[in-house]
């Protein structure tokens, strides 16, 4: 997968958190941030999928009640 470089501003608190985790794990801060963003993206997609399923179930249930 091709990667892109981006720059972001984060709070001092968040910087300290990532710096500590980086020292504890030996993983670069940028890699930890990329992993965190990837996990966030996966979770958001899962939530969107659940919401879509709920709407389909609701519309199917309402449709069956009207019959």
C-alpha positions in Angstrom: 0.0 0.0 0.0 1.3 3.4 -0.9 1.7 5.9 2.0 1.3 9.6 2.1 3.1 11.9 4.5 1.0 14.4 6.5 1.6 16.9 9.3 -0.8 17.5 12.1 -0.9 19.5 15.3 -1.7 17.7 18.5 -2.0 18.7 22.1 1.0 18.5 24.5 -0.9 15.9 26.4 -1.4 13.7 23.3 2.2 14.2 22.3 3.4 13.0 25.8 1.1 10.0 25.6 2.4 8.9 22.2 6.0 9.6 23.3 5.6 7.4 26.4 4.0 4.6 24.3 6.7 4.9 21.8 9.4 4.5 24.4 7.5 1.6 26.1 7.0 -0.3 22.8 10.0 0.7 20.7 7.6 1.6 18.0 8.0 5.1 16.3 5.4 7.7 17.3 4.4 8.2 13.7 3.7 4.4 13.4 1.6 4.5 16.6 -0.4 7.4 15.3 -0.9 5.7 11.9 -2.1 2.6 13.8 -4.5 4.7 15.9 -5.9 6.4 12.9 -6.3 3.1 11.1 -8.2 1.6 14.1 -10.4 4.7 14.3 -11.3 4.3 10.6 -12.1 0.6 11.0 -14.3 1.3 14.0 -16.2 4.1 12.2 -16.8 1.9 9.2 -18.1 -0.8 11.5 -20.5 1.6 13.3 -21.7 2.9 9.9 -22.4 -0.8 8.9 -24.3 -1.5 12.0 -26.4 1.7 11.6 -27.2 0.6 8.0 -28.2 -2.9 9.2 -30.4 -1.4 11.9 -32.2 0.7 9.3 -32.7 -2.3 7.1 -34.0 -4.4 10.0 -36.3 -1.5 11.0 -37.7 -1.0 7.5 -38.2 -4.8 7.2 -39.9 -5.0 10.5 -42.2 -2.0 9.8 -43.0 -3.5 6.4 -44.0 -6.8 8.0 -46.2 -5.1 10.6 -48.1 -3.3 7.9 -49.0 -6.6 6.1 
